[in-house]
Amino acid sequence: MKTVLGSVAGLAMMAGGAFAADEVNLQLKWVTQAQFAGYYVALEKGLYEAEDLDVTILPGGPDVAPVQVLLGGGADVMVDWMPSALAAREQGAPVVNIAQPYKASGMMLTCLKESGVESPEDFPDHTLGVWFFGNEYPFLSWMSKLGIATDGSEGGVTVLKQGFNVDPLLQKQAACISTMTYNEYWQVIDAGISEDDLVTFKYEDEGVATLEDGLYVLEENLEDPEFKDKMVRFVKASMAGWKWAEENPDEAAMIVLDYDETGAQTEEHQKRMMGEVAKLTAGSNGALDVADYERTVATLMGGGSDPVITMEPEGAYTLEITDAALQ
């Protein structure tokens, strides 16, 4: 088993002699899994080392708030979903998107067919499981777009604060639950429920998809030329890791397993996850597509009386890092 924390990229040799590689701490949004394969591949394959970087990957979890870690100086860069990042920015956290490895959204609602939910028009008067801690924003925007109240009133939906598991669906506490195409959906299948007994609604298909798993730094750090140079090299190596993972999904999954210090992940699950994740990163060279950004902002501002963000963000992204990294 490999140790991620405290990994040493080694010394880079230059004409002027040896010097220590630049340290970068990356805070993940969630636990070690194929959702973040590109970064583990870049670490394992020496892609960071080739860019004179000593990268430490910090796993996330239910008790880890990436924005708080970033604000507290515990990380140089974080992986976060754009809805939570933009909400945090509006609330005073100066986070800036510097790269967007994920092109498409993996978010969806998975429903039991027996609940009678066949289309979004059937959501009212049902209980829907929703993740919080910043993950609720796309859902709330979608319900607002549909004109469905989320307070449990008649004609609205009852929101069940869902843990990071699929128990509410298995125990029939909710008609639908939040799932990712690459993770929880397959947990439902593995629990013995047939795909024929499920109905899924992908946010991407419903026109309410928002960007996920972007790379964010603190705005003030971008004023430092040395930090910017470090991020250019980090993004360049990370995207090389992502493209390698897309082309070698099974081996990428095995690399992720090697770095899972909890022993909680399985080979079958990680290989399946990597296959689905590759569909979401495909088509991205790391540069944020401004049209995707504007769609995300429009979705988040389209919340009627309770939008996720109340004003058009300013300075919430920069293309400067990826422009340099992609040269």
CORRAGI-V371402 format. One record per helix or strand of 2 or more residues. SS is the DSSP state (alpha for helix, beta for strand). FROM is the first residue (numbers start at 1). LEN is the number of residues. Records with the same first field share a line. If there is no record, write none. Layout:
SS = FROM-LEN ; FROM-LEN
//
This chain:
beta = 11-4 ; 17-4 ; 22-6 ; 53-6 ; 77-4 ; 95-6 ; 107-6 ; 127-4 ; 158-4 ; 176-5 ; 198-5 ; 214-5
alpha = 34-11 ; 47-4 ; 66-6 ; 82-9 ; 113-3 ; 120-3 ; 137-10 ; 167-4 ; 184-7 ; 195-3 ; 219-5 ; 225-23 ; 249-11 ; 267-15 ; 290-12 ; 304-3 ; 320-6
//
